[in-house]
């Protein structure tokens, strides 16, 4: 005879305490923790390339670039949500928490076949509801393709970049990079 499993929901505080001790990273959506799988070589190369370019650009400014291991509080409309963006920039000088960013300026996700739908729907809705977020960048790992969502003040608009000669321009931090440079570590595999 089958037995029903008891589903236990965590509070945000329980999740944050749990996550400090966990050997594997987990995201959190309304009481449910979601284990994160490892990333591919392409995913890692793009994440590192973008974070490195941003860190170099931001040197000497109050902004900081984070890659993969810093959580963002994306709680919105009564939903408690914590994600680990692939790359994040925060320009607030008063850090509030060593493990969670509440006020990012920029968030980027590297798309993979298993995460693309979630990044384009669930995370897009959550991230664009974060007060102060100016840009959300989606970088495809299997082809030269970047989608840039920018907060215009009256809503969000999207710019789609599809060619190596296109330039990604991030107004929020005064940064630009040609897609050819962003994707240079993957040039032989795309």
N, C-alpha and C positions, 0 to 999 in steps of 0.2 A: 504494500500500500504506500502511495506517495504521501510525503509529509510536506506541508507548506513551510517555507523558510521565513523566518522573521526578518523583515527589512528594517534596519535601524537608520534613522536619519540623524545627522550631526548638526549641531548649531554652528554658526560661523566661528565662534570662539573655540569650540571643540575641534573643528577642522584645523584652525590655525595652530593649535597646540599639537594636534596629531601630526601635522605636516612637518613640524620642526624635528620630530623624531623618526619620521618615515624614511625608509631606505630608497623608496621609489617616489617620484613626484606624482601628485594627484591634483586635478582641478576640482572645483566645487560648484555645484549648481543646485540651489534650493534644498540643501540637506544631503544631497547625494554626492559622494566622491567618485571621481572618474580617474582610473589609473592611466598614466601617460605611457605610450609605447616609445621605444627608441626611434631615433630618426635615421634616415638614409644618409649615405655619403654626400649626395647632392644637396640635401637639405642642410646638413652641417656646413658644407662649404659656402652656400649662399648666406646662411645666418652669420657665419664668422666674417665673410667679406663685407656684408652690410654693416654689421656692428663695428668692425674695424674702421671702415670709411667714416662712419658717424663719429666714433670716438676721436679720430684724428681731427676731424672738422670742429668738434666741440671743445677741444683742448683750450683751456684758459677761460672758458665761459662758465656760467652757473649751471649749464645743462649737463646731464650725464646720460650715457648710453648703457643699456643693460641687455644682456643676451641670455635668453632661455631660463635662467634660474630665479628671476625676480617675479613675484606674483603681482598682478594688478587687481585692484578691487573694482570690478565692473558691475557692482550691484546697481539695480535700476528698477523703477516701477514696482517696488515691493518684492523684487527678486534678489536673493543673496547669491552673488556670483564672484568667484575668484578664478582667474586663468593665469597661465604662464605664457605670455606672448614670446614669440621667437626673438624679437628685438623691440626695445622700448626706449624712449627718451623722455626724461623728466627734467623740467627747468625750474622746479621749486627748490629754493635754497634751504628751507626748513624741512629736513627729512623728518617724517613722523614715525616711521616704522622701518626697522632694518630688513624686513622680509616682504613688505607689501607697499606698493606705490598706489596712492589714491588719486593723484593728479597728473597723469602723463600728458605730454604734449603730442607725442607721436607713438603709434603702435604699428608694428609690421609682423605679418605672419608669412611664412614660406609654405606654399601650397603643396600638398602631396595628394595622391589619389584617395587616401583614407581620411584626410582632414579637410579637403577642399569645400565640401558642402557645408560643414559646420563653420568653417572660417568665413564663408560667404553669406551665411544666413544668421545662425545663432550669435556668433561673435560679432558680426557686423552690427546687429541690433544692439548688443550689449555695449560694445566699444563706442559707438556713435552717441550713446546716451551719457557717456562720462563727461561731466562738466569740465570744460577747458581743453578737451582733446581737440586738436586741430587737424590731424591727418591720420589716416589708416591706410597702410600699404600692403597689398597682396602681391607676393613675388612667386611666380610659378617655378617649380624646380625641374620640370620636364620640357620646357620650351622658353624662349625669350618672350616673356609676357609679364607685365606689371600693371596692376590696377591701383590707382591712387584716388582715394576718397578724401575730399577736402571740405572742411567746414567753412561755409561762406558767410556765416552769421545769420543767414536766412534759411539754412538747411545745408544739406550735403550734396556735392556734385562729384561725379566720377570722371577720371581721365584714364583712358586705356592706352598703354604703350606696348607696341608689338614688334618693334624693329631695333636691332643693335644700335642704330644711329639715333634713336630717340633718347631724350634726356629726361631723367626723373628730377623734378624740381620740387623741393620741400620748402614752402614759404615759411613755415613755422620756425624753422631754424636756419634759414638762408643757405641751404645746401643743394647742390646739384651734382649728378653723376650720369654719365652716358651708360646705357644698358650694357654696351660692350665691355666696359670696365667692371660693372657689377657682376657680370656673368663670365669674366675672363677665366676663372678656374674650371669652368664647365665647357669651355669653347670646343674642346675635342669630343665631347659626349652628346652635344645637342644637335 
